[in-house]
Amino acid sequence: MSFKDTFTKDDQKEGLLGYDDTAFYYFFSSVVVTIAVPWTCSMIYNALFPGQVQVEKDFPSKTKSGSRYRYCQSSAMVEKVDQAWSDKLSSFERSTEVQKDARKGARALSTGSQVGWAVKLAVLGGMWLTLYLIHLQIGDAKEIKRFDPFEILEVSPGASAAEVKKAYRQLSLKYHPDKNPDDPLAASRFMQITKAHNALTDETAKANYEKYGNPDGPQTSKVGIGLPRFLLEKENHLMILCLFFFLLLFVVPMAFICYYQRTKNYAANGVMIETLQFMGYYINEATRLKNCPELLAASAESRGMALRPSDNEELKTLGAQVTEHKKRQFKLPIIIKNDIILLAHMQRLHHLMSPSLREDLDEILRHSLKISQAMIEIACMREWFFTAQAMIEFRRSLIQALDVKSSQLLQIPHFNDEILKHCLKGKNATSTLADYLQKDPEQRKGLSSMTADQIADVEAFASHCSNMECKAITEVEDEKEIVVGDIATVTVQLLRKNLHEGEAMGPVHAPLFPEPKFEEWWIFLVEGAPNTRIIAFERIRDTERLIEAKLRFQISRPGKHSLTVHALCDSYVGIDKKVDLNFNVSTEDEVKREIFVHPEDEELDLQPTLFQQFMGELGGDDDSEEEEDEKKEKTKPVEKLSDGKQQKAESDDDKKDGDDSDSSDSDSDGD
């Protein structure tokens, strides 16, 4: 039934077999089931295995392509994964104990979370209760209601003609449309009563009913989405209209306003807009690693953190041990605090931090991934390679807890300053992580004073850290030569040689970083010295064994070109790769290219355009018909004649030609 049929009165309405709510019940229950069943399964799974979904999200077992993640087997990383599982799986048990201790209230389940769980359970219970009531309502209902004249007239199947007539008279007076002007179903009901009476009294209608089940003869069935009966009742019209306008004019705008208020301060990458504006103003071509901790401490996310009365005394002790590499630029207390704890993290002074400062550090580090990515993108947009490189160095310094001038070897488990001194002296001395990992286990220095478990951790780190091989080629797709104006493509292939087929790189070895971090690679195509301008760049988050990236740029000048491809890892220091590219570019006059046009493309040029097809080429149809007639006349087949008929036809033609010539001669003589 349409909206017009519901809220207006028409003289002519389609007859109905009585309005039935069964269709609405089926439709509504199917919608509720599609929501309630998966939601119930999810809540049961979370109740039986609390936190397991989040842990599996942080530490997945397989990639989307089916490759199995390879995790670092060092003791620190194994403990980190196990701790994540134990924290999530025992969250409810620990929360009960924590609630007894006011000092540990930060770990307790908040009132908001409890209310959220209660609301979810109430809504889910309401859904299942609704389904149960609908089941009771439609338990005995039939799918399609048949036309039954005895049921409509409210008489028994064996009723006499007088009883049928009496029932018809009473019901017709009761449901006559003139006596029920406000009931939109009265006319339909009256038509049913009339048809039922005819089916039991009129011979033709009775025969149709007995044969087709309807007094009007064979009928077609119409099926649609059912609406509840109360929508058709006039006393509910005002309420329905008010509810409709309330949803349209109040609920929908308020939902949009609330969503906008929550998201208006954040950009698409999850960083606050104020932070992006701040970084865009203060990051310049001379920004380096030593400037980055204070910039992160001054971000809007960091400035939004709270100061505690106890922070002053704790920061005095910590600040005395921190080494600052530049003069402080900002004097705001919260910025100074965050700058100190960031420097303490990079200098591995975690043992001097109080639990509250350690929590503040973890919060800043969680924000640091998105903010540092924004810092890298700002430098890339401005084509500053050295600045972008410094931002990446800062990002991995936060992940690995390395200071500005710290040794790369400190990323290896159990390495300290004493072991570093031993690695830098004597035979097989090394100062870079890449050189250390390439050595055989027997040639690696610094292991003599370690225990067997510590040596196993070093070996686990060495086998897990990406041993990347980088290859790059420059070409113009489908061309042998490179000419000015071409779009050149630099194809970069990265191969993790320490992985086997079907394996993917798991989270990096970062025991001091609060979250699991999967390594990313930034590919830069840079001009040669002295410009070092970024021509193209690509961020790669793929953890598979073989990675391929394509960098495209336009050739602007002829001659020799020297470019460099830099592959920078954002999680480890010292495993970056570099490939030099040298190629020659010719001018258009030096290289003559043959343009090959495929025959199918030529045929497409002969086809009419969509506009021509739509307009019918403005009378082109008439011209085409004339051309077809001319072709038919030209190609009309000549009938074959016998020899006698052929000679006769030729003599007739000669005679006709002679007559024509005689007539022309006589005309000339007359003249």
Secondary structure, 3 states (H helix, E strand, C coil): CCHHHHHCCCCCCCCCCCCCCHHHHHHHHHHHHHHHHHHHHHHHHHHHCCCHHHHHHHCCCECCCCCEEECCCCHHHHHHHHHHHHHHHCHHHHHHHHHCCHHHHHHCCCHHHHHHHHHHHHHHHHHHHHHHHHHHHCCCCCCCCCCCHHHHHCCCCCCCHHHHHHHHHHHHHHCCCCCCCCCCCHHHHHHHHHHHHHHHHCHHHHHHHHHHCCCCCCCCCCCCCCCCHHHCCHHHHHHHHHHHHHHHHHHHHHHHHHHHHHHCCECCCCCEHHHHHHHHHHCCCCCCHHHHHHHHHCCHHHHCCCCCCCHHHHHHHHHHHCCCCCCCCCCCHHHHHHHHHHHHHHCCCHHHCCHHHHHHHHHHHHHHHHHHHHHHHHHHHCCEHHHHHHHHHHHHHHHHCCCCCCCHHHHCCCCCHHHHHHHCCCCCCCCCHHHHHHCCHHHCCCCCCCCHHHHHHHHHHHHHCCCEEEEEEEECCCCCCCECCCEEEEEEEEEECCCCCCEEECCCCCCCCCCCCCCCEEEEEEECCCCCEEEEEEEECCCECEEEEEEEEECCCCEEEEEEEEEEECCCCCCCEEEEEEEEEECCCCCCCCCCCCHHHHHHHHCCCHHHHHHCCCCHHHHHHHHHHHHHHHCCCCCCCCHHHHHHHHHHHHHHHHHHHHHHHHHHHHC
